Amino acid sequence: MTSLTSFTTWAELTAHYEEVRHLQMRELFAADSKRFHAFSLSLDELLFDFSKNRITSHTLRLLLNLAREADVEAKRDAMFAGEKINVTEGRAVLHVALRNRSDRPVLVDGQDVMPDVRRVLEQMRAFTEKVRSGAWRGYTGQPITDVVNIGIGGSDLGPLMVTQALAHYRHERLRTHFVSN
């Protein structure tokens, strides 16, 4: 696999960074009253606001050029097609299937994985409802009070970030703990 740092656009981005690294947000907003509109996107009720970063229109052009040079679109299409793009494990990644709430099949090796995905998601929902309600008991016969996540990399960081982001919704009886590496 080719490293991003070997691409021509990477060198251009590195040089561009030296040009923008000392820019101040107040200066950028003062110079462009429409900066927020130029550097934000909305999708349904989700807002992506990147206006408060040291970026310019030239930065965006360079980032899009890097994505083209790295062939991100083809890699995205390969992921959606169920190709085996996880090179370390030699298998398809199923992020798309886990988030697929439509009736659209997700094919891996010609097989629709969605029935299995839906079944496992339902098993997870049933299990978490039992833990939250107190119906699932520990070895002492008492309701579960502590959940320990053991993970490396994204398997640690992802659950930790979601737990922090959704802390407002947490169950008062349940405490979460994270062990990484």
Backbone hydrogen bonds, N-H to C=O, Kabsch-Sander energy under -0.5 kcal/mol:
donor,donor_aa,acceptor,acceptor_aa,energy
6,S,3,S,-1.9
7,F,4,L,-1.7
10,W,7,F,-0.6
11,A,7,F,-1.1
12,E,8,T,-1.6
13,L,9,T,-2.7
14,T,10,W,-2.5
15,A,11,A,-2.2
16,H,12,E,-2.4
17,Y,13,L,-2.5
18,E,14,T,-1.2
19,E,15,A,-0.9
19,E,16,H,-0.6
20,V,16,H,-1.7
21,R,17,Y,-2.1
23,L,20,V,-1.8
28,L,24,Q,-2.2
29,F,25,M,-2.8
30,A,26,R,-2.1
31,A,27,E,-2.1
32,D,28,L,-1.0
35,R,32,D,-1.7
38,A,34,K,-2.2
39,F,35,R,-2.2
40,S,37,H,-0.7
41,L,48,F,-2.3
43,L,46,L,-2.7
46,L,43,L,-2.7
48,F,41,L,-3.4
49,D,47,L,-0.7
50,F,39,F,-1.9
50,F,48,F,-0.7
53,N,50,F,-0.8
55,I,53,N,-2.7
60,L,56,T,-2.1
61,R,57,S,-2.2
62,L,58,H,-2.5
63,L,59,T,-2.6
64,L,60,L,-2.6
65,N,61,R,-2.4
66,L,62,L,-2.5
67,A,63,L,-2.2
68,R,64,L,-2.3
69,E,65,N,-2.9
70,A,66,L,-2.4
71,D,68,R,-1.2
72,V,67,A,-2.6
75,K,71,D,-1.8
76,R,72,V,-2.9
77,D,73,E,-2.7
78,A,74,A,-2.2
79,M,75,K,-2.1
80,F,76,R,-2.5
81,A,77,D,-1.7
82,G,79,M,-1.5
83,E,78,A,-2.5
85,I,83,E,-1.9
86,N,91,R,-2.2
87,V,85,I,-1.5
90,G,86,N,-1.6
91,R,86,N,-1.4
93,V,83,E,-0.6
98,L,94,L,-2.4
99,R,95,H,-1.2
100,N,96,V,-0.5
100,N,97,A,-0.8
101,R,99,R,-0.8
107,L,105,P,-0.5
108,V,111,Q,-2.6
111,Q,108,V,-1.8
113,V,106,V,-2.8
113,V,111,Q,-0.6
117,V,113,V,-2.3
118,R,114,M,-3.0
119,R,115,P,-2.0
120,V,116,D,-2.5
121,L,117,V,-2.7
122,E,118,R,-2.1
123,Q,119,R,-2.1
124,M,120,V,-2.5
125,R,121,L,-2.3
126,A,122,E,-2.6
127,F,123,Q,-2.4
128,T,124,M,-2.8
129,E,125,R,-2.2
130,K,126,A,-1.8
131,V,127,F,-2.2
132,R,128,T,-2.8
133,S,129,E,-2.5
134,G,130,K,-1.1
135,A,130,K,-1.0
136,W,130,K,-1.9
137,R,135,A,-0.6
138,G,142,Q,-3.0
141,G,138,G,-1.8
144,I,136,W,-1.2
147,V,175,R,-3.0
149,N,147,V,-0.5
149,N,177,H,-3.0
150,I,148,V,-0.6
151,G,149,N,-0.6
151,G,179,V,-2.3
155,S,152,I,-1.9
156,D,153,G,-1.6
157,L,153,G,-3.1
158,G,154,G,-2.0
160,L,156,D,-2.0
161,M,157,L,-2.8
162,V,158,G,-2.4
163,T,159,P,-2.5
164,Q,160,L,-2.2
165,A,161,M,-2.8
166,L,162,V,-2.4
167,A,164,Q,-1.2
169,Y,166,L,-2.0
170,R,167,A,-1.5
174,L,171,H,-1.0
175,R,145,T,-2.8
177,H,147,V,-2.4
179,V,149,N,-3.0
181,N,151,G,-1.4
